[in-house]
Amino acid sequence: MRTTEPSAQEIKRGPRDPQKRRPRLTAAERAVLSANVAKAYVEDELTIRAVAEKYHVSYGLVRQLLLDAEVTLRTKRGTRPAAAKKAGHR
């Protein structure tokens, strides 16, 4: 029997909304999503964040799918090579 008082978690975070959490991906859905994500990242040259927005998934999931598919991740744009940093060049 549930009491009318909210739990400590509900007080801290608010009541849980069961509609906010999406169901887990099946292996087949994950494989299809992985292929689509890899194509968007490699061929369309979208950023991880743009791919996440396109497929309505988190940045972390996109990154993990790319790593699982053994896609080489691009470096951040605007970073300088290590040799230039050591030489003090801007």
Number of C-alpha atoms within 10 A of each C-alpha: 3 5 6 6 8 12 12 9 10 11 10 9 9 11 11 10 7 7 7 7 8 8 7 8 10 9 9 9 10 13 14 11 17 20 14 13 24 23 16 17 21 15 9 11 13 16 16 22 15 15 23 18 13 12 12 10 14 13 15 12 13 24 19 12 18 21 14 10 14 10 14 9 13 11 7 8 6 6 8 11 8 9 9 10 11 8 8 8 8 6
